[in-house]
Amino acid sequence: MVNKKNILVTGVGGPTPRSFVRSVIDSGNNDYNFIGVDANPLAIGLYDSASYSNTYLVPKADDERYWAEVAKIIDNHQIEFAVVLPEVEVVAWAKRNEQEGLPCKAFISDLLATEALVDKKKIHELLENKSYIPRYCTFLNDKKPKELPLDYPFWVRGTVGSSGLGSLKINSDKELEEWMRINPRIKEFIASEFLPGRNLACKVIYKDGKILRSACAERVTYIMSKVAPSGITGNTSFGRMINDKKLVEIADNAIGSIFNLFKTMANGVFTVDFKENSQGQPMITEINVRFVAFISSMAKAGANLPLDYLEANLKPKSFSYTYQHYEFLEGTIFLRDVDEKPVVMNEKDLLAMGS
């Protein structure tokens, strides 16, 4: 009988942690047993007995009780590794690692670099002189300057947060003022030149500053896009797998540059988001210190980054640390929706009227 390794997964109410676990389970690999935690009693993952052997409701990461509860779970289940995916918890674990050390092994980078990466404003400032950073400016919600150094239209969003928080294409002063007024919880906005091209993502895994794995995709449409004024919800419904090593080169340069500034090495997974400008040049819009929700689609297409993520840390003798860029058959697409497993197929096989 195989002794399974117990893995703690945080934030199991979100689509990304659930997608991570699904990628490993659907691979047929039986070496891991998952224990899930979340701070929301309504988190659907807490009630997914098919994916998790045990689940627990825990305090939020900024609650003083958080670490005591997490430590109890780690001790009770002899947790060997923690998969920390919500960015607020990634930052909390990075902070804990710096101050007191972690209660179990986790794939976490240095605190200062992590905090910089989750702040869109900081990323733009640190990489401002790079050719792949769009023109931008930032302003507080209640202190917008009379004139912004950008021509209309431009793209605006919150400087922190995900799922397209505060995102909208702005065409006039009036639109911007109204958008700021109906988003009072967003303290600071970042405005950047409008990029009309494709929306691209490059996922990369690093260990000790060395890039191990990469894979790329294009986001085309989003789940429940009609509920967001921008049409972007952060959860892709239709996308294309792409083979673009140029994205990897830019992502590696950006991540390496940031970690070099903090004199530390990248560890963990990063999702670098791009939007193409009018000349087709990919420009970085943000860098996430986590996987994103369509990773199970990539795994189904042959790029099982979650499994790589675990085995790079837990199976050092059998895991190949030689860099690998996953490539896909031309035309590979994925379809996703709420409560459904993803469909991976070739775009030429989409149904057509009269066929």
N, C-alpha and C positions, 0 to 999 in steps of 0.2 A: 504494500500500500504506500502510495506517495504521500510524504509529509508536505502538505501545502504550506506556503508562506503566507502569513496573515498580513494583509495590506489595509491600512486605514485610508479611507477616501473622504475628504471634507467637502461640504457644500453640495450634498447629493440631491438637493432639490433642483439644482440647475441643470440645463441640458448638456453642458460640457463634461462634468464628472460622470454623468450617466452614459454619455457617448464613449468616454474613456473606458469604463468598465465593460460596456457592450463590445468594444473592439477586442478586448482580451478574451472575453468569454466566447465570442463567436469565432475566434481563431482556432478553437479546439484545444487550446493550451489549458491544462488542468493543474498547473503548478501553484495557482494563487487563489486565496480565499479573501473575499472583500468584506470589510466592516465599514459601514457608512455612518456619517454624522452630519447633522445640519442644525442650524439655530431656529428654523421655522417648523413648527409642528405640522404645517400643511405641506411640507416638502414631500413630493411624491416618492422620491427615492427612499425615504424612511420606511416605506411600506412595500418595497420591492424585494420580496423574499427570494425571488428567482435569481437576483443579482448579488444580494448581500446576505451573509449568514446571520449577521446581527446589525442592528441600527440603533442609534442613540440620538436623542435630542440634547444639544449642548448649548451653553450660552454663546452669545456673539463673541467674536474674536477680541473686541475691545472691552469685554466684561472681565472684571478681576477674577471671576470664577472659572473662566474658560480653561486655563491651563491645568487647574486641579482636576477638572472633569475629563479633559483629554488624557491626562496622565493616568487616571484610573482605568480608562478604556485600553490604553496602550499596555499597561501592566496586566490587566485581566485577560487580554487576548494575546499577549506576547507578540505584539505588533513588531514586524521587522522593518517596515518601510511605510512612510506616509505620502500619499498623493495629495498635494495641497494645490487646489485649482482656483477657487475664487481669489481675485487679486488682493482683496482686503486681507485675506488669510495668508497669502504669500508674503505680504509685507509684515504681518504679525509674526510669522515664523522666522523671517529674516531678522527681525528685531530680537526675538527670543534667542536666536542662535548667537547673536553678537553679545547679548547681555549675560545669559546663563547657560547657553547650550541647549540643544534640542532634546526632547524626551525620547525620540527615536530617530532613525535615519530618515532624511528627506533630501530631495534634490533642490536645494535653495541657494541662490546667489547672495552676494554681499548686500547688506542693507541699503547703503547709500546709492548704489547702482540700481537696485530694485525700486527704490522710491523715485529715482529719476525717471525710470522707464514707464512707470504708471502715470506720470505727469506729462501730458501732451505738450504743455508749454515748455517744460524742462528739456524734453527731447529736441524740440525745435531750436531751443537756445544752444544746446550742446553741439548740435550738428548744423548750425546755421550756415556755415560756409561750404557745406557739401552741395554738390550739384543736384542731388536727389531730394533736397528739402524745398518745398514750395515757399513762395513769398507769404508772409503771415504777419499778424499783429495780435496782441492780446489786450483785453480791457475788462475792468470790473463791471458787474451788472449795473451798478448805480453811478458809474463814473465814465461813461463812454465819451471819448474825445469828440469834438465837433466835426473833425475830419479824420477819416481813416486812410492810411497809406495804401489802399487797395481800390481798384476799380470794380464797379458792379458788372456782372454778378460775382459774389464770392460765397464761400462756404463757411458757415459758423457752427460751433458746437461748444460744449463744456470742455474745460481743460482737463478734467478728470472724469472717470466713469466710462461705462461701456454701453453696448446696445444702442448706439447712435444717440446718446443722451444729448439733447439740445441741438441736434443737427438740423440744418435747413439751408437750402440755397436762397441767398438773399439778393433781391433785385433793386432795393431802394432803401433810403433812410427810414421811411415810414415802416416798411416791413421789418427792419431790424429793431426799431423801437417797440413795435408791437410784440415781436418775438421775445425780446428781453422782458417785457412786462408780464407775459404769460408763463415765463420760466423763472420765477423769483428764487427758487431753490438753487439755481445755478449761480454761484458767486462770481465766477470768472469765465469769460468766453475767449476762444481763440478763433480768429477769422483767417482764412487762407485763400489763396487764389483758387478760383473754380477750375477743377480738373475734369474735363468732359469724357475722358477715356474709360477703359476697363477698370474694374475694381478687383485687385489681385491680392493674394495672400501667399506668403512663404513661411512654412513652418520649419524650424531648425532646432535640433537638439545639440547641446554643448555639454562637455564634461572637462573640467579643469582648463577652460579656455579653448578647447579643441572642438571643432564642429564634427559631429558624428553622423548625423542623418539630416536630410532635407527633402521636402516635397512641396509642390506649388499647385495652386488652384485659382480659378476665377469665380468670384461671386457674381451672379447675374440677377436673380430676384430673391426676395425675402419672404419668410413666413409672416403672415398678418401684416403685410406692407401697407395695407390701406388704413391701418390705425395710426400710422406715423406720418406726420406732414412731409417728412423728407423721403418717405418710401423705404427707409432703412430701419430695420429693427435689430440688426446684429445677428439674426438667425437665418441663414441662407436656406432657401427652398429649392433653387435650381442653380447648379454651378457646373463648371467644366474643369476637369483635371488638365493641367498644362505642364509642358516640359520646357522650362525656361531657366537655364542656369544663370542668366544675367540677374534675375531676381535674387538668387542665392548669393551672388557676388556682392550685390548692393547690401543685402541684409547682413552678410558677414562683415562687411566694412563698417556698417553702422553700429552693430553690436560690439565689434572689436574696438571701435573708436571710443564708445561710451565706457566700456570696462577699462580700457587703458587710461582714460581720464581719472578714474577712481583707483587706479593701480591695483586692480583685482582681476579675477578670471571669471568668465561666464560659466554658469552651471544651471542645467535645467532646460526647459523648453521655452521657445519664444515664437510668437506669431507676428511677423512683420507685415503690416497692411500697406498696400500701395494703391494709388490711383494714377492713371496715365494722363499726362497733359495733352494739349492739342497736337503736339508733335509725336505722340505715342511714347514719350519718355516716362517710365515709372517713377513716381515721386512717393516718398514715404509719408504716410499720414499718421501712423502710430505704431508702437511696438508693444505687444501684449506679453506679459511674463507668465503665459499659460497657453494651453491648447485652446482651441475654439470648438464650437459645437459640432461642426461637420467632420470631425476626425474619424468617426466610425465609417463615414462614406469613403474616406481615403483608405482606411484599413480594408474595407471591402474591395477596393480597387487594387490592393496589393501593397499599400504603404502603411503598415501597421506600426505607426509611431508610438502609440501607448505601450505596446509590447516591447519595443526597443527601449523605451524609457525605463521600464521595470528591469529588463534584463541587463542593461548597461550598469545598473547599480547592484543587482542581486545575483547575477550570474557572470562575474568577471572572467571566469576561466573559459566559458564557452561563447561569450558574446564577442563578435568581431568589432574591434574599435577602428577598423579601416573605414574611412569616410564613404558613405553611400548616398547618392542622390537618386530618389525613386523616380522612375519614368513610367508613363502610362501609354497605353495604346492610343493612337490618334483618334480623337472624337469621343473619348470617354467622358461621360457626364454623370451627375448624381441628382436625384430628386429626393426631397425631404418634406415632411409635414409633421404636425403635432401628433403624438401618440402612434407614429408609424415608424417602422424600421426603414432605413434609406434604401433606395433603388439605385443601382449602378448599372449603366447600359451605354450603348453607343448612340450618339446623337442622330445618326442616320436611321435608327430604328424607332424614333418617335413616330407616333401615329399621325397620319395625315388624312384630311377630308377626302372621301372617295376612294380610299385605298382598301 
